[in-house]
Amino acid sequence: MRARALCFTAVAVLVGGCSNGSGKGDRREPNTDVAADRICDGTLDSAAAAALRRLSGTDRFDELSGTNEAGEPNAFSLSRAVKHLHDEYLKQSACRVYKSGDESGTLFLEVRFSASSNHPASSEKQSGGDRVRYPLGVFAQAGLYGADLFFRCATKPTSENAAIGSTNYVKAEMTAAANRMRGDSVNKDRMVVLNSMARAVAEDAGCTSSAALPTQVPEAKDS
């Protein structure tokens, strides 16, 4: 059964994105039983792996197989994520996580990275109590449908057909509906997962020193 990522409508800044799971021969690789610390190309540190286990109630996951619009594997790759930061949406390397044994084929969460020429203002007022800010990077926020994290990272396109030119920021975007998550710390746990992956991308892109992504996620600003 072909797995399709859910598309959530964003409100204001988007917290959470949209993927149609399209590509050549894309399908969910069933019951591969990848542990939390191995999913998403091993970019989840011990705290993030524990957070994913709490959110999902399991330690076994599957990723999407097949190939994307760039003709590369759908399975997430840290190096490909950095390589395609400036490319169009469907050519980016995204980590699409499914719970092993879940026969519904429903995507549990998705994380992708893209180059950005700007970021939301940290002083911007929230329009609802469903959004929670975190002192990470230059802007970090969790909400009903996922989480966004912008960090300072100067990068250049790797191809002539890039969708965007040189930029000073990277956006880490998680699609993960809060009402499908478990535990008492859904907002922070989603941010812990996103921050760990963002740290790995920053290191691979050579911008760890400017990214301002600590090893531990601080408490929310609005708590």
C-alpha positions in Angstrom: 0.0 0.0 0.0 1.5 3.3 -1.0 2.0 5.5 2.0 1.1 9.2 1.7 2.2 11.9 4.2 -0.6 13.9 5.6 -1.0 17.5 4.6 -1.8 19.9 7.4 -3.0 23.5 6.8 -0.6 26.0 8.4 -1.7 28.9 10.4 0.5 32.1 10.3 4.0 30.8 10.4 3.6 27.3 9.7 4.1 24.8 12.3 4.3 21.7 10.4 4.4 21.2 6.6 2.9 19.3 3.8 4.1 16.4 1.8 2.3 14.3 -0.9 4.8 11.5 -0.6 5.2 11.6 -4.4 8.2 10.1 -6.2 9.1 7.2 -8.4 8.2 3.9 -6.8 7.8 5.4 -3.3 6.3 3.0 -0.8 6.5 2.3 2.9 9.1 -0.4 3.7 7.0 -2.5 6.2 8.1 -3.8 9.6 11.8 -3.0 9.1 11.9 -2.5 12.9 14.5 0.4 12.9 15.1 1.5 16.5 14.6 5.2 17.5 18.4 5.9 17.6 18.8 4.6 14.0 15.9 6.2 12.3 16.5 9.4 10.2 20.1 8.4 9.4 21.0 8.2 13.1 20.5 11.9 13.7 18.5 11.4 16.9 20.7 11.6 20.0 19.8 9.7 23.1 17.5 12.4 24.4 15.7 12.7 21.0 15.4 8.9 20.7 13.8 8.8 24.2 11.5 11.6 23.2 10.4 9.8 20.0 9.7 6.7 22.1 7.5 8.7 24.4 5.6 10.4 21.6 4.9 7.1 19.8 4.7 4.5 22.5 7.1 2.3 20.5 10.8 1.9 19.6 10.3 0.4 16.2 9.9 2.4 13.1 9.8 2.3 9.3 10.8 4.9 6.7 9.6 5.5 3.2 11.4 3.5 0.5 11.6 4.2 -3.3 13.0 7.3 -4.8 12.2 11.0 -4.9 12.0 13.6 -7.7 15.8 13.9 -7.6 16.1 10.2 -8.4 17.6 9.6 -4.9 16.3 7.3 -2.1 13.4 8.5 -0.1 15.0 7.2 3.1 16.5 10.2 4.9 20.2 11.0 4.4 22.0 13.7 6.3 24.4 14.4 3.5 21.6 14.6 0.9 19.6 16.9 3.2 22.4 19.4 3.2 23.1 18.9 -0.5 19.4 19.7 -1.4 18.8 22.6 1.0 18.3 25.0 -1.9 16.3 22.7 -4.1 12.6 22.5 -4.7 10.4 20.8 -2.1 10.1 17.4 -3.7 13.9 17.1 -4.2 14.7 17.6 -0.6 15.7 14.7 1.6 12.9 14.2 4.2 12.6 11.8 7.0 9.2 10.2 7.0 8.6 8.0 10.1 6.0 5.3 10.4 5.3 3.1 13.4 6.2 -0.5 12.7 3.2 -2.7 12.8 0.8 0.1 12.1 -1.2 -1.3 9.1 -3.0 2.0 8.5 -0.1 3.3 6.6 -0.5 6.7 8.4 2.6 8.8 8.6 3.6 9.5 12.2 5.9 12.4 11.6 8.0 14.0 8.9 11.1 16.3 9.1 12.7 18.2 6.3 15.3 21.0 5.9 15.4 23.9 3.5 17.5 27.0 3.0 15.7 30.3 4.0 16.6 33.9 3.3 14.7 35.1 6.4 13.0 33.9 9.6 9.9 34.9 11.7 10.6 37.6 14.2 11.1 36.3 17.7 9.1 39.2 19.1 6.1 38.4 16.9 3.0 38.0 19.1 1.4 34.6 19.2 -2.2 34.6 17.8 -3.2 31.6 19.9 -2.4 29.6 23.0 -1.7 26.5 21.0 1.8 27.7 20.0 4.8 27.4 22.3 8.1 29.2 21.7 11.6 27.8 22.6 14.9 29.7 22.9 16.6 27.8 20.1 18.4 29.1 17.0 16.8 32.4 15.8 13.2 31.1 16.0 11.6 27.9 17.3 7.9 27.1 17.8 5.7 24.1 18.4 2.0 24.0 17.7 -1.0 21.8 16.9 0.4 20.4 13.6 4.1 20.2 14.2 7.1 22.4 14.9 9.5 24.8 13.1 13.1 25.7 14.0 15.1 28.3 12.1 18.8 28.5 12.7 21.6 30.7 11.3 23.6 28.8 8.7 25.1 30.4 5.6 24.8 28.0 2.6 25.0 28.2 -1.2 23.2 26.2 -3.9 24.9 23.1 -5.1 23.4 23.1 -8.6 22.5 25.7 -11.3 18.9 24.7 -11.1 18.4 25.5 -7.4 15.1 27.0 -6.3 16.8 29.6 -4.1 20.1 31.3 -4.1 22.6 31.8 -1.2 21.0 32.2 2.2 21.9 32.8 5.8 19.4 30.5 7.5 18.1 26.9 7.5 14.5 26.0 8.3 13.9 22.7 10.1 10.3 21.7 9.6 8.4 18.9 11.4 4.9 17.8 10.5 3.5 15.9 13.5 -0.1 16.4 14.7 -0.2 16.9 18.5 -3.4 14.9 18.8 -1.6 11.8 17.5 1.2 12.0 20.0 1.5 10.5 23.5 2.8 11.8 26.8 2.7 14.9 28.9 5.4 16.8 27.1 4.4 16.6 23.5 5.6 20.1 22.5 9.0 19.8 24.1 9.5 16.2 22.9 8.8 17.2 19.3 11.2 20.1 19.7 13.8 17.7 21.2 13.6 15.5 18.1 13.7 18.5 15.7 16.6 20.1 17.6 18.7 16.9 17.5 18.3 16.5 13.8 18.9 20.3 13.2 22.2 20.0 15.2 23.3 17.1 12.9 22.5 19.2 9.8 24.3 22.2 11.2 27.4 20.1 11.8 27.4 18.6 8.4 26.9 22.0 6.8 29.8 23.5 8.8 27.7 26.0 10.8 27.6 24.6 14.3 29.1 27.7 15.9 26.5 30.1 14.4 23.5 27.8 14.7 22.8 28.4 18.4 21.4 24.9 19.0 22.2 23.6 22.5 22.5 19.9 23.3 19.6 20.2 25.6 16.3 22.0 24.8 15.5 24.7 27.3 12.1 25.2 28.8 9.6 27.0 26.6 9.6 30.8 26.7 5.9 31.0 27.3 5.7 28.4 30.1 
